[in-house]
């Protein structure tokens, strides 16, 4: 396993405190607008039970595939208004810039290595065109260019702010749009990271990625695993259980969704680095009582990095980390 990632390296507590206050204010945008009752975003089942309530929003859990999702959920229009007027989203710009080096070294470089390993498993040795959907600041594209991951690298993002940042990276093409509007079907690789959990219609999004691939092209995405350890233990206390993250998939559910779209050779892994540290940090911050979580309280007292890493490795091995990577072939 790679080096353990401390949550505080990428989410400094002082900045996150401000971010959380702004987020609570921003939720009023979503609450003011109509919520829509939906079926499971993975398998379309209407058979689900209440999972939890947090910040006045409800989550349900599908009885067929165990996908956890906000239901009723904000409409696409509500989400668009939220993302274009959110003070919390604006503040994330400060967090990203202050943690850029840590994120590049601890998240994006390992991500490049992981994508290379996945392509190797599929027998892909020559990648002519790669598209990064929701490219953000372009850090993955920048490193992909350095590592010669593909001959042609395209960053797709609807945000002018992010596209302007991407245009500063030499040697990549930038398209200010959504993947739904991409009309070519010639990409050998389409990637997106931490995106499908926040999309109102993930099926439509993934279908558009499928359409943009050439025959035998590879789709890779990362998202939260709703069956991961820290989610199972923390439930609504987990930071991933927030109203703008609409969909918490799991290995079984994401396979159902991708297969229904037409993908083949679907592979799922959970290479997360932070599950154990997330729980320990919540005890440190006083958000959890040590007596209620004695095992993790013991880990906190022992302060043994090797032990923490070994436990995290077991979560990776058995697909029990809350960070999930999915790959499939057209």
C-alpha positions in Angstrom: 0.0 0.0 0.0 1.1 3.6 -0.6 1.8 6.0 2.1 -1.1 6.6 4.4 -2.9 9.9 3.7 -3.7 12.1 6.7 -7.0 13.8 6.2 -5.7 17.0 7.6 -3.1 17.3 4.8 -5.8 17.9 2.2 -8.5 19.3 4.5 -6.9 21.6 7.1 -9.1 21.8 10.1 -9.0 25.6 10.3 -10.2 26.0 6.7 -12.7 23.2 7.0 -14.4 24.9 9.9 -15.0 28.0 7.7 -16.1 25.8 4.8 -18.6 23.9 7.0 -20.2 27.2 8.2 -20.6 28.4 4.6 -22.0 25.0 3.6 -24.8 25.2 6.1 -25.7 28.7 4.7 -25.6 27.4 1.2 -28.0 24.5 2.0 -30.8 27.1 2.2 -30.5 27.4 -1.6 -31.4 23.7 -2.0 -34.1 23.8 0.7 -35.9 26.7 -1.0 -36.4 24.7 -4.2 -38.6 21.7 -5.0 -37.3 18.3 -4.1 -38.0 15.3 -6.4 -38.8 11.7 -5.3 -36.7 9.3 -7.3 -35.9 5.6 -7.9 -32.5 4.1 -7.2 -29.9 5.7 -9.5 -28.2 2.3 -9.9 -30.9 -0.2 -10.6 -34.0 2.0 -10.9 -35.8 0.1 -8.1 -38.5 1.8 -6.1 -37.9 -0.6 -3.3 -36.0 1.3 -0.7 -36.0 2.1 3.0 -35.0 5.1 5.0 -31.3 5.3 5.8 -30.8 8.5 7.8 -31.8 12.2 8.1 -29.2 14.9 8.2 -29.4 18.7 7.7 -33.2 18.3 7.0 -32.5 16.0 4.0 -33.4 12.3 3.9 -31.3 9.4 2.5 -32.7 6.1 1.4 -31.0 2.7 0.9 -32.0 0.5 -2.0 -33.2 -2.9 -0.9 -32.0 -4.4 -4.2 -28.5 -3.1 -4.6 -27.8 -1.1 -1.4 -27.1 2.2 -3.1 -27.6 5.1 -0.6 -29.1 8.2 -2.2 -30.7 11.5 -1.2 -34.4 11.0 -1.7 -36.3 13.2 -2.4 -33.4 15.0 -4.0 -32.8 18.5 -5.5 -33.7 18.9 -9.1 -31.1 19.6 -11.8 -32.1 23.3 -11.8 -31.7 23.5 -8.0 -28.2 21.9 -8.2 -27.2 24.3 -11.0 -28.3 27.3 -8.8 -26.4 25.8 -5.9 -23.2 25.4 -7.8 -23.3 28.8 -9.4 -24.1 30.8 -6.2 -22.4 28.7 -3.5 -20.1 30.5 -1.1 -18.9 27.1 0.1 -17.8 26.1 -3.5 -16.1 29.4 -3.9 -14.2 28.8 -0.6 -13.0 25.4 -1.8 -10.8 27.4 -4.3 -8.8 28.6 -1.3 -8.6 25.1 0.2 -7.4 23.5 -3.1 -4.8 26.2 -3.6 -3.4 25.9 -0.1 -3.3 22.1 -0.4 -2.2 21.8 -4.0 1.2 20.2 -3.4 -0.2 17.7 -0.9 -3.0 16.8 -3.3 -0.7 16.4 -6.3 1.8 14.2 -4.4 -0.7 12.1 -2.3 -3.7 11.9 -4.6 -2.9 12.8 -8.2 0.5 11.1 -8.7 -0.9 7.8 -7.2 -3.9 8.3 -9.4 -1.7 8.4 -12.5 0.1 5.3 -11.4 -3.3 3.5 -10.8 -4.7 4.5 -14.2 -1.5 3.1 -15.9 -1.9 -0.2 -14.0 -5.6 -0.4 -15.0 -4.7 0.2 -18.7 -2.1 -2.5 -18.5 -4.7 -5.0 -17.2 -6.9 -4.2 -20.2 -3.9 -4.7 -22.5 -3.9 -1.0 -23.6 -0.3 0.0 -24.5 -1.0 2.9 -26.8 -3.5 5.5 -25.8 -4.1 8.1 -28.5 -6.8 10.2 -26.9 -7.7 10.7 -23.2 -10.6 12.8 -21.9 -10.7 14.0 -18.3 -14.3 14.9 -17.5 -14.7 17.5 -14.7 -11.0 18.3 -15.0 -11.0 21.0 -12.3 -7.6 22.7 -12.1 -6.2 20.2 -14.6 -3.8 18.6 -12.2 -4.5 15.1 -13.5 -4.1 16.3 -17.1 -0.8 18.1 -16.2 0.7 14.9 -14.7 -0.8 12.8 -17.5 1.0 14.9 -20.0 4.3 14.7 -18.1 3.9 10.9 -17.8 2.9 10.5 -21.5 -0.3 8.7 -20.5 -1.8 9.6 -23.9 -0.8 11.3 -27.1 -3.8 13.8 -27.0 -5.2 14.9 -23.7 -8.5 16.8 -23.4 -9.8 18.5 -20.3 -13.6 18.9 -20.3 -15.3 21.1 -17.7 -18.3 23.4 -17.8 -16.6 25.9 -15.4 -14.9 28.9 -16.9 -12.7 29.2 -13.8 -11.4 25.7 -14.2 -11.1 25.9 -18.0 -9.0 29.1 -17.6 -6.7 27.2 -15.1 -6.4 24.2 -17.5 -5.5 26.5 -20.4 -2.3 27.5 -18.5 -1.1 23.9 -18.9 0.9 23.5 -22.1 0.0 20.8 -24.5 -3.5 19.9 -23.6 -6.8 20.7 -25.3 -9.5 22.4 -23.2 -13.3 22.2 -23.9 -15.6 24.3 -21.7 -18.6 22.0 -21.9 -20.2 18.9 -20.4 -19.5 15.4 -21.7 -23.2 15.2 -22.7 -22.4 17.7 -25.5 -19.3 15.8 -26.7 -20.3 14.4 -30.0 -17.3 12.4 -31.1 -16.8 8.7 -30.3 -13.0 8.4 -30.6 -11.6 8.5 -27.1 -9.5 5.5 -26.0 -9.8 6.6 -22.4 -12.3 8.7 -20.5 -11.7 9.4 -16.8 -13.6 11.3 -14.1 -12.8 11.5 -10.4 -15.2 12.2 -7.5 -18.0 13.3 -9.9 -20.8 10.8 -10.3 -21.8 11.0 -6.6 -22.8 14.7 -7.2 -24.7 14.2 -10.4 -28.5 14.3 -10.5 -28.7 11.7 -13.3 -25.5 9.5 -13.2 -26.9 7.1 -15.7 -27.2 9.8 -18.4 -23.7 11.0 -17.5 -22.1 7.5 -17.7 -24.0 6.8 -20.9 -22.5 10.0 -22.5 -19.0 8.7 -21.4 -19.8 5.4 -23.1 -20.9 7.2 -26.2 -17.7 9.2 -26.3 -15.4 6.1 -26.3 -14.1 4.3 -29.3 -14.7 0.6 -29.5 -12.9 -1.2 -26.7 -12.2 2.2 -25.1 -11.7 2.3 -21.3 -13.8 4.2 -18.8 -12.3 4.9 -15.3 -14.0 6.7 -12.5 -13.6 7.1 -8.8 -16.3 7.7 -6.3 -17.4 7.1 -2.7 -18.1 3.5 -1.7 -21.3 3.5 0.3 -20.3 0.1 1.8 -16.9 1.4 3.0 -15.8 1.0 6.6 -16.0 4.6 7.7 -19.5 5.0 6.2 -20.7 1.8 7.8 -19.4 3.0 11.2 -20.1 6.7 11.1 -23.3 6.7 9.0 -24.7 10.2 9.0 -21.6 11.5 10.9 -19.5 10.7 7.8 -18.5 13.8 5.8 -19.6 12.0 2.6 -23.2 12.1 3.8 -24.0 15.6 2.7 -27.0 16.8 0.6 -25.0 17.8 -2.5 -23.5 14.3 -2.7 -26.6 12.6 -4.0 -25.4 9.1 -4.8 -23.3 6.7 -2.7 -22.7 3.6 -4.8 -21.0 0.4 -3.9 -19.2 -2.3 -5.8 -22.3 -4.4 -6.5 -24.5 -1.3 -7.5 -22.0 0.3 -9.8 -21.5 -3.0 -11.7 -25.3 -3.2 -12.2 -25.4 0.4 -13.6 -22.4 0.0 -15.9 -23.6 -3.4 -17.2 -27.1 -1.9 -18.0 -25.4 0.8 -20.1 -23.4 -1.8 -22.2 -20.0 -1.8 -20.6 -18.0 -5.1 -20.3 -15.0 -6.3 -18.3 -16.0 -4.2 -15.3 -13.5 -4.1 -12.5 -13.8 -2.5 -9.0 -11.2 -1.8 -6.3 -11.2 0.3 -3.2 -7.7 1.7 -2.9 -8.6 4.3 -0.2 -6.0 5.6 2.2 -8.0 7.5 4.8 -10.8 5.3 6.4 -9.0 4.6 9.6 -7.6 8.2 9.9 -11.0 9.7 9.3 -12.5 7.9 12.2 -9.5 8.6 14.5 -9.6 12.3 13.6 -13.2 12.5 14.5 -12.3 11.2 18.0 -9.4 13.7 18.2 -11.8 16.6 17.3 -14.3 15.5 19.9 -17.0 14.7 17.3 -17.0 11.1 18.5 -16.7 9.8 22.1 -13.7 7.5 22.5 -15.8 5.2 24.8 -18.3 4.6 22.0 -15.6 3.6 19.6 -13.1 1.7 21.8 -11.2 0.0 19.0 -10.4 3.3 17.2 -9.8 4.9 20.6 -7.1 2.2 21.1 -5.6 3.0 17.7 -5.5 6.7 18.7 -3.7 5.9 22.0 -1.2 3.5 20.3 -0.4 6.0 17.6 1.2 3.2 15.6 1.5 4.2 11.9 2.4 0.7 10.8 -0.6 -0.8 12.4 -2.9 1.8 10.9 -1.4 1.2 7.5 -1.8 -2.6 7.8 -5.5 -2.2 8.8 -6.0 0.1 5.8 -4.4 -2.4 3.5 -7.0 -5.0 4.7 -9.8 -2.6 3.8 -8.3 -2.2 0.3 -7.8 -5.9 -0.2 -11.4 -6.8 0.6 -13.1 -3.8 -1.1 -14.1 -2.2 2.2 -12.5 1.2 1.9 -14.9 4.1 1.2 -12.9 5.3 -1.8 -13.8 3.2 -4.9 -12.2 3.1 -8.3 -14.2 1.6 -11.2 -13.1 0.6 -14.7 -14.9 -0.9 -17.7 -14.5 -1.4 -21.4 -16.9 -0.4 -24.2 
